[in-house]
Amino acid sequence: MNLPAGFASDVLWPNVAERAKYTIGWIAPMPVEFSPALALLEHDTTLHVANDSNIYKAGRIGNHHVVMVTLDKIGLGGIPSVAAGMYASFRNLEHLLLVGLGGGSPDYAFGEQMVLGDVVVSRQVEHLDCGRRTPNGFEFSHQTYLPSTALQKAVNTLRAIHSLHGTQIPRALQKIREKLRRTIRDSPEDPGPDADHLFDPDYHHKDKVELCEECCDPGRSKSRQDRGPKAYRDKDSPIVHYGTIGSGNSLVVGSKEREQLYHEFGAICFEMEAAALMDYRCLVIRGISDYSDSHKNYAWQQYAAATAAAYAQELILQLPAPVYDNRECHRYASTPAVELKGFPKIDARGVLLHATNIPRERRAKDHLHVVLAGNLRQWYSTAIRRANDPI
């Protein structure tokens, strides 16, 4: 691997084969969400890829090679190009996670209570910007996106494990704190129940600049104790909620709108990026930092970002580990493959399982005598070109 002149030695420019080991993509939209994610990486390094403007951080979580990236701007507009660049540069990505902050619905089905610092995992995502404007107001059209089957299975497995043995989130939070304390002044500590106030739906934030502690009446809010036993949490013991996440290009900052979207879609969490990623069948994991009302609570952002990252790490450890051949080229050994005479063994997406030396002067059209459907022709051609890439 050649390093361009003038670049630091700790920044890597990996070739195609070196990038092939990465099978999990992780997108953290904001720096506050990116920091705890990086703290969970082992053997992390910075990666640059030619013709890709993204700056990647990569490493291992358990037996998985994970590549992470953050955005230049939040919202639906900033994320498609980042995801497209990631998938073009890391062609073996099997799973994509979107991990960060979200606003929550404080009480939903059958009296369930969501508190600040809890985690919401998407069973599905509803695109909140789709619909039409009529004389009676905006009518939503339901556009629902689901995570991949493999991620849904991992979520259900982890959910069962939590029921039997509890979660490993507290342990991951401790790891995040230990790592972040070395570099930043404030680590993501649990602000505690005294910093969690649920204001009355008809009581709006009083000032655009000042925080709630300075201008809002605490008498118009409920504490966790006021909300009953389902709102109780031990320190560093968030509850994981599973349900519909609403995604749009604008923040939900009103109790009335939050309740309307809950009754319309069943959405229990709201954010601004997921709808742009659902062609990738990604899983959305959000730590709750506010109640999607006018009372934004910045005191919870670091902790909520850390709880979401902690859950994401625990989920990754449930995914089957990829198996590579002795050259760490491409793909799982269990993937069904087609082997053509004189060519590398490749799977249906044209990814190398075993690299062989193929003279450049030989052409696929002289040896490929299999009728392939749709884009498989292009995939096989791509795999043959990759066999000639330097490793």
C-alpha positions as CSV (number, residue, x, y, z in Angstrom):
1,M,0.0,0.0,0.0
2,N,1.6,3.3,-1.1
3,L,1.1,6.4,1.0
4,P,0.7,9.7,-0.8
5,A,3.5,12.2,-0.1
6,G,2.7,14.6,2.6
7,F,0.2,12.5,4.5
8,A,0.7,11.3,8.1
9,S,1.7,7.8,8.6
10,D,-1.2,6.9,10.9
11,V,-3.7,7.6,8.1
12,L,-4.1,4.5,5.8
13,W,-5.0,4.3,2.2
14,P,-6.2,0.7,1.9
15,N,-6.7,-1.1,-1.5
16,V,-9.7,-3.1,-2.4
17,A,-8.6,-6.3,-0.8
18,E,-7.7,-4.6,2.5
19,R,-11.1,-2.9,2.6
20,A,-12.8,-6.2,2.0
21,K,-12.7,-7.3,5.6
22,Y,-15.1,-4.6,6.7
23,T,-18.7,-5.9,6.9
24,I,-20.5,-3.5,9.2
25,G,-21.1,0.2,8.6
26,W,-21.9,2.6,11.4
27,I,-23.1,6.2,10.8
28,A,-23.1,8.7,13.7
29,P,-24.6,12.0,12.4
30,M,-23.1,14.4,14.9
31,P,-19.7,14.6,16.8
32,V,-21.5,14.1,20.2
33,E,-22.8,10.8,18.7
34,F,-19.5,9.9,17.0
35,S,-17.3,10.1,20.1
36,P,-18.8,7.2,22.1
37,A,-18.9,5.1,19.0
38,L,-15.1,5.6,18.5
39,A,-14.5,4.8,22.1
40,L,-15.9,1.3,21.5
41,L,-13.6,0.5,18.6
42,E,-10.5,-1.7,19.1
43,H,-7.4,-1.1,17.1
44,D,-9.0,1.9,15.5
45,T,-7.4,3.8,12.6
46,T,-8.3,6.5,10.1
47,L,-8.9,5.4,6.5
48,H,-9.0,7.4,3.3
49,V,-10.2,6.0,0.0
50,A,-9.4,7.5,-3.4
51,N,-12.3,9.4,-5.0
52,D,-14.3,9.3,-1.7
53,S,-14.6,12.5,0.4
54,N,-15.6,10.6,3.5
55,I,-13.1,10.2,6.4
56,Y,-13.5,6.8,8.0
57,K,-12.6,5.5,11.4
58,A,-12.2,1.7,11.4
59,G,-11.5,-1.0,13.8
60,R,-12.9,-4.1,15.4
61,I,-15.8,-4.9,17.7
62,G,-15.5,-8.4,18.8
63,N,-14.8,-10.5,15.7
64,H,-16.3,-7.9,13.4
65,H,-14.4,-5.3,11.3
66,V,-16.5,-2.0,11.6
67,V,-16.1,1.2,9.6
68,M,-17.6,4.4,11.0
69,V,-18.3,7.8,9.6
70,T,-20.0,11.0,10.6
71,L,-21.9,13.6,8.5
72,D,-21.0,17.1,7.4
73,K,-24.6,18.2,8.1
74,I,-27.6,16.6,9.8
75,G,-30.9,15.8,8.1
76,L,-32.1,13.9,5.1
77,G,-30.0,16.0,2.7
78,G,-26.6,15.2,4.1
79,I,-26.7,11.5,4.5
80,P,-27.3,9.8,1.1
81,S,-24.0,10.8,-0.4
82,V,-22.1,9.7,2.7
83,A,-23.8,6.3,2.6
84,A,-23.3,5.9,-1.1
85,G,-19.6,6.7,-0.7
86,M,-19.3,4.1,2.1
87,Y,-20.9,1.3,0.1
88,A,-18.8,2.1,-3.0
89,S,-15.6,2.1,-1.0
90,F,-16.4,-0.9,1.2
91,R,-18.1,-3.4,-1.1
92,N,-18.5,-6.2,1.5
93,L,-20.7,-4.2,3.9
94,E,-23.5,-6.5,5.1
95,H,-25.1,-4.4,7.8
96,L,-25.6,-0.7,8.3
97,L,-26.4,0.9,11.7
98,L,-27.5,4.5,12.2
99,V,-26.7,5.4,15.8
100,G,-27.3,8.6,17.6
101,L,-29.8,10.8,19.4
102,G,-33.6,11.0,19.2
103,G,-36.6,12.6,20.7
104,G,-39.0,10.2,22.5
105,S,-42.7,9.7,23.2
106,P,-42.7,9.7,27.0
107,D,-45.7,7.4,27.4
108,Y,-47.1,5.0,24.8
109,A,-48.9,1.7,24.5
110,F,-50.3,0.3,27.7
111,G,-48.7,2.9,29.9
112,E,-45.1,2.2,29.0
113,Q,-42.9,5.0,30.2
114,M,-39.8,6.3,28.3
115,V,-37.4,8.4,30.1
116,L,-34.3,10.4,29.1
117,G,-31.3,8.1,28.5
118,D,-33.4,5.2,27.3
119,V,-32.8,3.6,23.9
120,V,-35.2,3.1,21.0
121,V,-34.5,0.4,18.3
122,S,-36.4,0.6,15.1
123,R,-38.8,-2.2,14.2
124,Q,-39.7,0.1,11.2
125,V,-39.2,3.6,10.0
126,E,-41.9,5.9,8.8
127,H,-41.1,8.8,6.4
128,L,-42.8,11.8,7.9
129,D,-42.3,14.1,4.9
130,C,-44.4,12.1,2.5
131,G,-48.0,13.2,1.8
132,R,-50.0,16.0,0.3
133,R,-51.3,19.4,1.4
134,T,-55.1,19.7,1.3
135,P,-57.6,22.4,2.4
136,N,-57.9,20.4,5.6
137,G,-54.2,20.4,6.2
138,F,-51.3,18.0,5.5
139,E,-52.3,14.4,4.8
140,F,-49.6,11.8,5.5
141,S,-49.0,9.0,3.1
142,H,-47.5,5.9,4.8
143,Q,-44.0,5.0,3.6
144,T,-42.6,2.3,5.8
145,Y,-39.1,0.9,5.7
146,L,-37.8,-2.2,7.5
147,P,-34.3,-3.3,8.7
148,S,-32.7,-6.2,7.0
149,T,-33.8,-9.7,8.0
150,A,-30.4,-10.4,9.6
151,L,-30.5,-7.3,11.8
152,Q,-34.1,-8.1,12.8
153,K,-33.0,-11.6,13.9
154,A,-30.1,-10.1,15.9
155,V,-32.4,-7.6,17.6
156,N,-34.9,-10.4,18.5
157,T,-32.1,-12.6,19.8
158,L,-30.6,-9.8,22.0
159,R,-34.1,-8.9,23.2
160,A,-34.5,-12.5,24.5
161,I,-31.1,-12.4,26.1
162,H,-32.0,-9.2,27.9
163,S,-35.1,-10.8,29.3
164,L,-33.0,-13.7,30.7
165,H,-29.7,-12.1,31.7
166,G,-30.1,-8.4,31.5
167,T,-28.2,-6.0,29.3
168,Q,-24.4,-5.3,29.0
169,I,-25.0,-1.6,28.4
170,P,-23.7,-0.6,31.9
171,R,-20.4,-2.3,31.2
172,A,-20.1,-0.7,27.8
173,L,-20.8,2.7,29.3
174,Q,-18.0,2.2,31.7
175,K,-15.7,1.4,28.8
176,I,-16.8,4.6,27.0
177,R,-16.1,6.7,30.1
178,E,-12.7,5.3,30.7
179,K,-11.7,6.0,27.1
180,L,-13.2,9.5,26.8
181,R,-11.8,10.7,30.2
182,R,-8.3,10.6,28.6
183,T,-9.2,13.1,25.9
184,I,-12.2,15.3,27.0
185,R,-13.1,17.0,30.2
186,D,-16.7,15.8,30.6
187,S,-17.4,12.1,30.2
188,P,-21.0,10.9,29.6
189,E,-22.3,10.4,33.1
190,D,-25.9,9.6,33.9
191,P,-27.5,13.0,34.8
192,G,-29.9,11.2,37.1
193,P,-33.7,11.4,37.7
194,D,-33.5,14.9,39.2
195,A,-32.5,16.3,35.7
196,D,-35.4,14.5,33.9
197,H,-38.5,16.8,33.7
198,L,-41.5,16.0,31.6
199,F,-43.4,19.3,31.2
200,D,-47.2,19.5,30.7
201,P,-48.2,19.3,27.0
202,D,-49.7,22.8,27.1
203,Y,-46.7,24.4,28.8
204,H,-44.2,25.6,26.2
205,H,-40.6,26.7,26.6
206,K,-40.5,30.4,27.6
207,D,-37.3,31.6,25.9
208,K,-35.4,30.7,22.7
209,V,-32.0,31.3,24.3
210,E,-32.2,30.4,28.0
211,L,-32.3,26.8,29.2
212,C,-35.3,25.4,31.0
213,E,-33.6,25.6,34.4
214,E,-33.4,29.4,33.9
215,C,-36.9,30.2,32.6
216,C,-39.4,27.4,32.9
217,D,-41.6,26.6,35.9
218,P,-40.6,23.2,37.4
219,G,-44.1,23.1,39.0
220,R,-45.5,22.5,35.4
221,S,-43.5,19.4,35.0
222,K,-43.5,15.8,36.3
223,S,-40.6,14.0,37.8
224,R,-39.9,10.3,37.2
225,Q,-41.4,9.6,40.6
226,D,-44.6,11.4,39.6
227,R,-44.9,9.2,36.5
228,G,-45.0,5.9,38.4
229,P,-42.9,2.8,38.9
230,K,-42.4,2.2,35.1
231,A,-40.4,5.5,34.9
232,Y,-37.9,4.3,37.6
233,R,-34.4,3.5,36.5
234,D,-31.3,2.5,38.4
235,K,-28.1,4.4,37.5
236,D,-26.8,3.4,34.1
237,S,-29.7,1.1,33.5
238,P,-31.7,2.4,30.6
239,I,-34.5,0.4,29.1
240,V,-34.5,-0.5,25.5
241,H,-37.8,0.2,23.6
242,Y,-38.7,-1.4,20.2
243,G,-41.1,0.3,17.8
244,T,-41.7,2.7,15.0
245,I,-39.3,5.6,14.5
246,G,-40.5,8.7,12.6
247,S,-38.0,10.3,10.3
248,G,-38.3,13.7,8.6
249,N,-36.3,16.7,7.5
250,S,-37.4,18.8,10.4
251,L,-37.3,18.3,14.2
252,V,-40.5,17.5,16.1
253,V,-40.5,20.1,18.8
254,G,-44.1,20.2,20.0
255,S,-46.1,17.9,22.3
256,K,-49.2,18.2,20.2
257,E,-47.4,17.2,17.0
258,R,-45.6,14.4,18.9
259,E,-48.9,12.9,20.0
260,Q,-50.4,13.4,16.6
261,L,-47.6,11.4,14.9
262,Y,-47.8,8.7,17.6
263,H,-51.5,8.2,16.9
264,E,-51.0,8.5,13.1
265,F,-48.0,6.2,12.8
266,G,-47.4,4.6,16.2
267,A,-44.0,6.5,16.2
268,I,-42.4,6.5,19.6
269,C,-39.1,8.2,18.6
270,F,-38.3,11.0,16.1
271,E,-35.2,11.9,14.2
272,M,-33.9,13.4,11.0
273,E,-31.8,10.9,9.0
274,A,-33.2,7.4,8.8
275,A,-35.7,7.9,6.0
276,A,-32.8,8.6,3.6
277,L,-31.0,5.3,4.4
278,M,-33.8,2.8,4.3
279,D,-32.9,1.6,0.8
280,Y,-29.9,0.1,2.7
281,R,-32.2,-1.8,5.1
282,C,-30.3,-0.2,8.0
283,L,-31.2,-0.5,11.7
284,V,-31.8,2.8,13.6
285,I,-30.7,3.0,17.2
286,R,-31.4,6.2,19.1
287,G,-30.7,7.4,22.6
288,I,-33.4,9.6,24.0
289,S,-32.2,13.1,24.9
290,D,-35.5,15.0,24.9
291,Y,-39.2,14.4,24.7
292,S,-39.7,16.0,21.2
293,D,-41.3,19.0,22.8
294,S,-40.1,22.7,23.0
295,H,-38.1,21.9,26.1
296,K,-34.8,20.7,24.6
297,N,-32.5,19.2,27.1
298,Y,-28.8,19.4,26.1
299,A,-27.7,18.0,29.5
300,W,-28.7,14.5,28.3
301,Q,-27.1,14.5,24.9
302,Q,-23.7,13.0,25.8
303,Y,-25.3,10.3,28.0
304,A,-28.0,9.4,25.5
305,A,-25.5,9.1,22.7
306,A,-23.4,6.8,24.8
307,T,-26.4,4.5,25.7
308,A,-27.2,4.2,22.0
309,A,-23.6,3.3,21.1
310,A,-23.5,0.8,24.0
311,Y,-26.6,-1.0,22.7
312,A,-25.2,-1.0,19.1
313,Q,-22.0,-2.7,20.3
314,E,-24.0,-5.4,22.2
315,L,-26.1,-6.0,19.0
316,I,-23.0,-6.3,16.8
317,L,-21.7,-9.0,19.1
318,Q,-24.8,-11.0,18.3
319,L,-24.2,-11.0,14.6
320,P,-22.5,-14.1,13.0
321,A,-18.8,-13.4,12.5
322,P,-17.5,-13.5,8.9
323,V,-15.1,-16.2,7.9
324,Y,-12.3,-15.3,5.6
325,D,-9.8,-17.5,3.7
326,N,-6.1,-17.3,4.5
327,R,-5.5,-14.2,2.4
328,E,-8.4,-12.3,4.1
329,C,-9.9,-11.7,0.6
330,H,-13.6,-11.5,0.3
331,R,-16.6,-13.0,1.7
332,Y,-18.1,-15.5,4.0
333,A,-17.1,-19.1,3.5
334,S,-20.7,-20.2,3.9
335,T,-21.9,-18.0,1.0
336,P,-23.2,-20.0,-2.0
337,A,-20.8,-19.6,-4.8
338,V,-20.3,-20.4,-8.5
339,E,-16.9,-21.6,-9.6
340,L,-16.0,-21.1,-13.3
341,K,-13.1,-22.9,-14.9
342,G,-10.0,-20.8,-14.8
343,F,-11.6,-18.1,-12.7
344,P,-11.8,-17.2,-9.0
345,K,-14.5,-18.6,-6.9
346,I,-17.1,-15.8,-6.4
347,D,-20.5,-15.4,-4.9
348,A,-23.6,-14.1,-6.5
349,R,-22.6,-10.4,-5.9
350,G,-19.3,-11.0,-7.6
351,V,-17.2,-10.9,-4.4
352,L,-14.0,-13.0,-4.2
353,L,-13.9,-16.1,-2.0
354,H,-10.5,-17.3,-3.1
355,A,-8.1,-15.2,-5.2
356,T,-6.2,-16.9,-8.0
357,N,-3.6,-15.5,-10.4
358,I,-5.3,-14.7,-13.7
359,P,-3.3,-13.3,-16.6
360,R,-4.4,-9.9,-17.6
361,E,-4.5,-10.8,-21.2
362,R,-7.3,-13.4,-20.7
363,R,-10.8,-12.0,-21.1
364,A,-14.0,-13.1,-19.4
365,K,-15.9,-13.3,-22.7
366,D,-13.6,-16.1,-23.9
367,H,-14.3,-18.3,-20.9
368,L,-17.6,-17.4,-19.4
369,H,-20.2,-19.8,-20.8
370,V,-22.9,-19.4,-18.3
371,V,-26.1,-17.5,-18.9
372,L,-26.4,-15.0,-16.1
373,A,-29.5,-13.0,-15.3
374,G,-29.8,-9.2,-14.8
375,N,-26.8,-7.6,-13.2
376,L,-25.0,-10.8,-12.4
377,R,-23.0,-10.3,-15.7
378,Q,-21.7,-7.0,-14.3
379,W,-21.0,-8.5,-10.9
380,Y,-18.9,-11.4,-12.4
381,S,-17.0,-8.9,-14.6
382,T,-16.3,-6.8,-11.5
383,A,-15.0,-9.8,-9.6
384,I,-12.6,-10.8,-12.4
385,R,-11.2,-7.2,-12.5
386,R,-10.7,-7.4,-8.7
387,A,-8.7,-10.6,-9.1
388,N,-6.1,-8.5,-10.9
389,D,-6.0,-5.8,-8.3
390,P,-2.7,-5.7,-6.3
391,I,-3.1,-7.3,-2.8
